[in-house]
Amino acid sequence: MSRAAGVCAVLALPVAALALVVRTGSSALHVLDERAVAAATDVTRSAPVLHDALVVWQEVTQPGWLVLAGAGVCLWVARRRGLPSRALWGVLTLLASWGTSTAVKLLVQRARPVLEDPLAHASGFSFPSGHAAGAVAAGAVLTVVGWPLLGRRARVAVPAAAALVVVLTAADRVLLGVHHPSDVVAGAALAGAVVAGSWAGWAPDDPGTREDDRPAPRGRARGRAR
């Protein structure tokens, strides 16, 4: 537990520093954020098809849906491979990341960007982005939980796909004008800190971690996929 808390605290320091800057009302950060949001939303307004796609992506990547989907995959891995400890870690880490980002929102209480012609509506506070945090947490957790089932090629493809989802989600929040860029950066960094801290606290205590991390043989992977 102390190992997990220590790793999480160290990695979350940049988020804490950014939150302090936001709370003190830094004019420099505010100007940069506002300019970025204005430029991004101008792009979205000029492309109705892009706007529609962004709204759909916003709904699909709601933090609650990501937690539910991630928990479902974790349970599937537990039954498929017999790794209940790893699956439990995944579910608890997803919930911890979601809860942490929500708590930080309530502490910082940053208002969302104000636009004369809003492109989308989002409730609650702006810092950090729950969508960005959820995408990072889900991508990292599902990669780790599913790692024993992945072959060598999949161990490249899955993290790459997870990273792509994070990038698309981060862009979605700014292009729709519902988050400042600093909100998105903070959300991603905070989720990364929570996942890394959680893994640091769990992995050393699991005797099967090293063995489970070996790539699945091709024959066994195909057999399990039937």
C-alpha positions as CSV (number, residue, x, y, z in Angstrom):
1,M,0.0,0.0,0.0
2,S,2.8,2.4,0.9
3,R,4.6,1.6,-2.4
4,A,1.4,2.3,-4.4
5,A,0.8,5.6,-2.6
6,G,4.4,6.7,-3.0
7,V,4.5,6.1,-6.8
8,C,1.1,7.7,-7.3
9,A,2.0,10.8,-5.3
10,V,5.2,11.3,-7.1
11,L,3.7,10.9,-10.6
12,A,0.7,13.1,-9.6
13,L,3.0,16.1,-8.7
14,P,2.7,17.7,-12.1
15,V,-1.1,17.4,-11.9
16,A,-1.0,19.0,-8.4
17,A,1.2,21.9,-9.7
18,L,-1.1,22.4,-12.7
19,A,-4.2,22.4,-10.4
20,L,-2.5,25.1,-8.2
21,V,-1.9,27.2,-11.3
22,V,-5.5,26.9,-12.3
23,R,-6.8,27.7,-8.8
24,T,-4.7,30.8,-8.6
25,G,-6.1,32.0,-11.9
26,S,-3.0,32.3,-13.9
27,S,-3.6,34.7,-16.7
28,A,-0.9,33.2,-18.9
29,L,-2.5,29.7,-18.7
30,H,-6.0,31.1,-19.2
31,V,-4.9,32.9,-22.4
32,L,-3.3,29.9,-23.8
33,D,-6.2,27.7,-23.0
34,E,-8.8,30.1,-24.4
35,R,-6.8,30.6,-27.7
36,A,-6.5,26.9,-28.2
37,V,-10.2,26.3,-27.6
38,A,-11.2,29.1,-29.9
39,A,-9.0,27.8,-32.7
40,A,-10.1,24.2,-32.2
41,T,-13.8,25.0,-32.2
42,D,-13.5,27.1,-35.3
43,V,-12.2,24.0,-37.0
44,T,-15.2,22.0,-35.8
45,R,-17.7,24.6,-36.9
46,S,-16.3,24.5,-40.4
47,A,-16.9,20.8,-40.7
48,P,-20.4,19.5,-39.7
49,V,-19.4,15.9,-40.3
50,L,-16.5,16.2,-37.9
51,H,-18.8,17.8,-35.3
52,D,-21.3,14.9,-35.6
53,A,-18.5,12.4,-35.2
54,L,-17.1,14.2,-32.2
55,V,-20.5,14.2,-30.4
56,V,-20.8,10.4,-31.0
57,W,-17.3,9.8,-29.7
58,Q,-18.1,11.9,-26.7
59,E,-21.0,9.7,-25.8
60,V,-19.2,6.4,-26.5
61,T,-16.3,7.4,-24.3
62,Q,-18.3,8.6,-21.2
63,P,-16.2,7.6,-18.1
64,G,-19.1,5.4,-16.8
65,W,-19.3,3.4,-20.0
66,L,-15.5,2.9,-20.0
67,V,-15.6,1.6,-16.5
68,L,-18.4,-0.8,-17.2
69,A,-16.8,-2.0,-20.4
70,G,-13.4,-2.4,-18.8
71,A,-14.9,-4.3,-15.9
72,G,-16.6,-6.6,-18.3
73,V,-13.3,-7.4,-20.1
74,C,-11.6,-7.9,-16.7
75,L,-14.2,-10.5,-15.7
76,W,-13.9,-12.2,-19.1
77,V,-10.1,-12.5,-18.7
78,A,-10.6,-13.9,-15.2
79,R,-12.8,-16.7,-16.5
80,R,-10.8,-17.3,-19.7
81,R,-7.3,-17.5,-18.2
82,G,-8.0,-18.0,-14.5
83,L,-6.5,-14.8,-13.3
84,P,-8.9,-13.5,-10.7
85,S,-6.2,-11.4,-8.9
86,R,-5.2,-9.6,-12.1
87,A,-8.9,-9.0,-13.0
88,L,-9.7,-7.7,-9.6
89,W,-6.8,-5.3,-9.8
90,G,-8.1,-4.0,-13.1
91,V,-11.6,-3.4,-11.8
92,L,-10.4,-1.7,-8.6
93,T,-8.0,0.5,-10.6
94,L,-10.6,1.6,-13.0
95,L,-12.9,2.6,-10.1
96,A,-10.0,4.3,-8.3
97,S,-9.1,6.4,-11.3
98,W,-12.7,7.4,-11.9
99,G,-13.1,8.4,-8.2
100,T,-9.9,10.3,-8.1
101,S,-10.6,12.4,-11.1
102,T,-14.1,13.2,-9.7
103,A,-12.6,14.2,-6.4
104,V,-10.1,16.5,-8.0
105,K,-12.9,18.1,-10.0
106,L,-14.7,19.0,-6.8
107,L,-11.5,20.3,-5.2
108,V,-10.4,22.6,-8.1
109,Q,-13.9,23.6,-9.3
110,R,-12.8,25.1,-12.6
111,A,-15.5,26.3,-14.9
112,R,-15.8,24.9,-18.4
113,P,-14.9,27.1,-21.4
114,V,-17.5,29.7,-22.3
115,L,-18.5,29.9,-25.9
116,E,-21.0,32.2,-27.6
117,D,-22.1,29.4,-29.8
118,P,-21.6,26.1,-27.9
119,L,-20.9,23.0,-29.9
120,A,-21.8,20.5,-27.2
121,H,-23.0,20.6,-23.6
122,A,-21.3,19.0,-20.6
123,S,-22.2,19.3,-17.0
124,G,-19.9,19.5,-13.9
125,F,-16.5,21.1,-13.5
126,S,-13.8,21.2,-16.1
127,F,-10.5,20.2,-14.4
128,P,-9.4,17.5,-15.0
129,S,-11.1,15.9,-18.0
130,G,-13.0,12.8,-16.9
131,H,-13.1,11.5,-20.5
132,A,-9.3,11.8,-20.9
133,A,-8.7,10.2,-17.5
134,G,-11.1,7.4,-18.4
135,A,-9.5,6.7,-21.7
136,V,-6.0,6.5,-20.2
137,A,-7.2,4.3,-17.3
138,A,-9.2,1.9,-19.5
139,G,-6.4,1.6,-22.1
140,A,-3.7,1.0,-19.6
141,V,-5.7,-1.4,-17.4
142,L,-7.1,-3.5,-20.3
143,T,-3.6,-3.7,-21.8
144,V,-2.1,-5.0,-18.5
145,V,-5.0,-7.3,-17.7
146,G,-5.1,-8.9,-21.1
147,W,-1.3,-9.1,-21.5
148,P,-1.1,-12.8,-20.7
149,L,-3.5,-13.5,-23.6
150,L,-1.6,-11.5,-26.2
151,G,0.9,-12.7,-28.7
152,R,4.0,-10.7,-29.7
153,R,2.2,-8.8,-32.5
154,A,-0.8,-8.1,-30.3
155,R,1.5,-6.7,-27.6
156,V,2.4,-3.9,-30.1
157,A,-1.1,-3.5,-31.6
158,V,-3.1,-3.3,-28.4
159,P,-1.0,-0.5,-26.7
160,A,-1.0,1.4,-30.0
161,A,-4.8,1.1,-30.3
162,A,-5.2,2.3,-26.7
163,A,-2.9,5.3,-27.3
164,L,-5.0,6.2,-30.4
165,V,-8.2,6.1,-28.4
166,V,-6.5,8.4,-25.8
167,V,-5.4,10.9,-28.5
168,L,-8.8,10.9,-30.2
169,T,-10.6,11.4,-26.8
170,A,-8.3,14.2,-25.8
171,A,-8.8,16.0,-29.2
172,D,-12.6,15.4,-28.9
173,R,-12.9,17.4,-25.7
174,V,-11.0,20.5,-27.0
175,L,-12.5,20.4,-30.5
176,L,-16.0,20.4,-29.0
177,G,-15.0,23.2,-26.6
178,V,-16.1,21.5,-23.4
179,H,-12.5,21.3,-22.0
180,H,-9.4,23.4,-21.9
181,P,-6.2,21.7,-23.2
182,S,-4.8,21.8,-19.6
183,D,-7.9,19.9,-18.4
184,V,-7.1,17.1,-20.8
185,V,-3.4,17.0,-20.0
186,A,-4.3,16.8,-16.3
187,G,-6.9,14.1,-16.7
188,A,-4.5,11.9,-18.7
189,A,-1.6,12.4,-16.3
190,L,-3.7,11.8,-13.2
191,A,-5.1,8.5,-14.6
192,G,-1.6,7.5,-15.5
193,A,-0.4,8.2,-12.0
194,V,-3.2,6.2,-10.4
195,V,-2.7,3.2,-12.7
196,A,1.1,3.2,-12.2
197,G,0.7,3.5,-8.4
198,S,-1.9,0.7,-8.3
199,W,0.3,-1.6,-10.4
200,A,3.4,-0.8,-8.2
201,G,1.4,-1.8,-5.1
202,W,-0.1,-5.0,-6.6
203,A,2.5,-6.6,-8.9
204,P,5.3,-7.2,-6.3
205,D,2.8,-9.1,-4.2
206,D,1.5,-11.4,-6.9
207,P,3.8,-14.5,-7.4
208,G,2.4,-15.2,-10.8
209,T,3.0,-11.9,-12.4
210,R,6.3,-12.7,-14.1
211,E,5.1,-15.9,-15.5
212,D,1.8,-14.4,-16.6
213,D,3.6,-11.6,-18.5
214,R,5.2,-14.1,-20.9
215,P,3.7,-13.9,-24.4
216,A,1.0,-16.5,-25.1
217,P,2.2,-19.2,-27.5
218,R,0.5,-19.0,-30.9
219,G,-1.0,-22.4,-30.7
220,R,-2.5,-21.9,-27.2
221,A,-3.8,-18.4,-28.2
222,R,-5.6,-19.8,-31.2
223,G,-7.0,-22.6,-29.2
224,R,-8.4,-20.3,-26.6
225,A,-9.9,-18.1,-29.2
226,R,-12.3,-20.8,-30.4
